[in-house]
Amino acid sequence: MEIRVDNLTGDKIIGLIAEHLRGMAADSPPESIHALDLEGLKRPEVTFWSVWEGDELLGCGALKELDPLHGEIKSMRTSASHLRKGVAKRVMEHIIQEAEGRGYKRLSLETGSPDSFAPARKLYEHFGFQYCEPFADYIEDPYSVFMTKEL
C-alpha cells in the first residue's frame, strides 16, 4: 500500500469522495453531515492522502489543523471493493504519525452515531480514541459522536 498526498484532481479520487458524501447522506440529515467536499478538502489547513496499490485506489483520509496543537481527522474512507483489508488501519497509523510529527498534542474527530458507523467507531476505539464533548465549532447533534486522543 502506498499512501501519498493527493491534489484531489484525479477521476478516481473524485469518485471516492462522491461515494463518501453519498454514504454520509444515506444515514444523516443534511444539517448533520460534516464531511468536507472537494473544495473543503483543498483548503490550506487540510492535508489529504489517498491510498494506492498500483493504479487501484484503496481509500483516503485527511488531517485538518484546528490550531498548532490540535488536529482533526477528516474524510476517512475505504473504497467499497477494498473493505476489511486493513486500509483504514493503515491510514489511521499514517495520520497519527503525521500529527505527532507536527507536534500536535491532541487529535479529534466527528463521526456518525447510526449503526452504519459502528465499524468506524470500533476502529477509532482500537487506536485509543475516547468519547468526548463537541470540539472546535461542532455542537451536540443526535447524529454525531465526538472522539479525541491525547498524543
Secondary structure, 3 states (H helix, E strand, C coil): CEEEECCCCCHHHHHHHHHHHHHHHHHCCHHHCCCCCHHHHCCCCEEEEEEEECCEEEEEEEEEEEECCEEEEEEEEECHHHCCCCHHHHHHHHHHHHHHHHCCCEEEEEEECCHHHHHHHHHHHHCCCEECCCCCCCCCCCCEEEEEEEC
